Amino acid sequence: MSSTRPRRSAPAAASVPDNVRRGLASFVNGNEELVRAMGVEEDGDGGDLVDALLDVLRVNALSHEMLLARFFDASALSSYCEGVLGKSGKGSAATLAERIAREWSKPGFGT
């Protein structure tokens, strides 16, 4: 008898809500070099950075909030909060990631 536990599969990139996908796209817009610097590679067949970030979410079993807090510094998140969302840019990376994730989770985000 094996004592190994079954692994939980990571959520598929396609399971990310459209508003979160639009949020990631709005974050990537203007931060392309920052996203590439974290080692994310685009597909050779025209795949974009948003899909690459969705792969990072899937492979690491992260939420979009955890992705932002773990891979991006507070200055990039602060600029996004102030410039795109019109929200306060004060706080740590975790605080800013939570603020961004809250906005992205609203059903009408990016429409």
N, C-alpha and C positions, 0 to 999 in steps of 0.2 A: 504494500500500500504506500502510495506516495503522500508525503506530508506537505507538498507544495500547494500553495493557494492559487486559484485561478487569477490571472491578471485582468485588471479592468482595462478595457480598451479606451484610448483617448477619444474625445469627441471629434467627429469629422469636421473638416473645415466648412463643409456645406451646411452644418447645423448652426452656424453663427447667424444670428438675426440680421436682416438687411440693414437695420439702423446701426448696428455695430460695424458691419462691413463699410457703410458710408462714413462712419466715424474714423475707422482706420485709414480710409482713403483720404479724408480731410487732414489727418495727422501726417500722413506720408507726403502729401502735397506741400512742398517747401522744405521737407526734412529728408529728401531722398538720399543725400550723402550720409546723413546720420544713420539712416536705416541700413545702407550698404556697409557702413563702417562696423556695424555689429556682426557682420559676417553673413548676412542674408544674401543669397544669390537668386537672381531672377532666372526663370527658365529660359533656355536657349530658343524656345519656340514662341517667344512673345509673351510669356507669363509676366505678370507685373509684381511689384514689391508688396502690394496688399495680399496677393495670394501667397507670397513667400512668408509674410508675417502670420497669415492664417495657418500655414504649415508649422510654424514655430509654436503657435497655440496648441495645435493638435499633438505634435510630437512631445511637447513638454507638459501636456495636460494643464495648461494655464488658462485663466480667465483673461479677458482683455484688460482688466484692471491690473492683474498681476504682471502681464506682459509689459505694460507701460512702466510700472514701478520697478521692475527688475532690469529692464534693458535700456531705459532712457533716463538721463539725468534731470534734476529738478529745473535747470535753466531751460531746457527744451520744452518740458511740460509746462513751465510757467509762461513761456512765450506763446504756446498754443492756447492756454487758458485765456490769456489777455487778448491776444490778437484774433483768434477765431471764435472762441466761445463768449467773449465779453465778460469773463468771470475773473475773480481775484487770482493773481499769480503767486500769492504768498503761500508758503508751506513747504514741507519736505516732498520728496518724490512720491512717497506713499500717499500723502494727503492730496497732492495734485492729481495723481492717477485715479484716486477715488472720486474726485470732483469731475474729472473728464468722463469716467465710466458712468457716473450718474447721468450726465447729459446725454451720452450716447445711448443709454438704456431707455430714454424717452421714445415712445413709439414714432413720433413725427420727426425725429432728428434727421437732418439732411434732406428733407423733402421740400 
